[in-house]
């Protein structure tokens, strides 16, 4: 059956017979001594970034040159407040000018479709040296920063608990999570809501559910408009903290669009691409044995249509949202971008330091990599590449 489906893959994608290596080009490098980098997002035009920077510890002292200082516009309302020294800062970065705007204290920034607004979760309480757990996130609401006017507005207040990880699904609507403590004190999303910025109405998309004395865990949001979808991890047994096994699901409201299987919890982020006309590309790399074969699988309306074995080894991998490319790290800690159609590849000029995150642009034309800095201790570096 595998051989037959693999042959069908070649018929669907005849270009896979002619290898064309991806072309990658370095676009920028950014770091700040003593800071970690989280929540990177690339806008649709590919000319702006938003991300979160945060000092790793209180003894770290960011070092900036005079020239760098001139390229930073600080809009934080509590400048000089030492209680917020270790708080996460939302940064807007213009790639062409290398200019930064420090927007607010918060998490998980995302662009609107037209790149004129940034939605994020505002960090209400100063963190200080506290760990980032559910208790330290209480009161966090959803805010929107308007880039042309440089003004911030509260979009969704948090009457109790805290809100998390908002994302625009079109110019007028956002989807966000409500959070709670799971696995002890740690925070996770337990329900999804959709908020209309025009009508000011909130709609519950999926409510909190407890099974086997554990919450269903909400994952990430995919797609746009009414074709949105989100991942859900549903516990299949009871255990302290996390369940032994979870059902890994792609859902829209209460409808299941795809079942990725029941197994130990594994994050599905950048493991699949949700495409128009009910198509889905999935990197099936979850195995009991490391030597087992991984596959690129294609589905149409939930039915398997093509399956291609992966002929290279990797320890980590991230599929682009358009399903065209895969970024992966091999056993020698080398990082490559591979074209899915023919498995031709190009190596990214990265060190062998630990990679913390890889984020693709929505059209697969850019990829951002955050890893440990080559020489500076306790410092992350963000590198951005174009891919074609």
Buried (B, 14 or more C-beta within 10 A) or exposed (E): EEEEBBEBBEEEBEEBEEEEEBEBEEBBEBBBBBBBBBBBBBBBEBBBBBBBBBBBEEEBEEEEEEEEEEBEEEBBEEEEEEEBBBBBBBBBBBBEEEEBBBBBBBBBBBBBBEBBBBBBBBBBBBBEEEEBEBEBBBBBBBBBBEBEEEEBEEBBEBEEBBBBBBBBBBEBBBBBBBBBBBBEEEBBBBBBBBBEBEEEEEEEBBEBEEBEEBBBBBBBBBBBEEEBBBBBBBBBEEEEEBBEBBBBBBBBBEEEBBEBEEBEBEEBBBBBBBBEEBBBBBBBBBEEEEEEEBBBBBBEEEEBBBBBBBEEEBEBBBBBBBBBBBBBBBEEBEBBBBBBBBBBBBEBEBBEBEBBBBBBBBBBBBBBBBBBBEEBEBBBBBBBBBBE
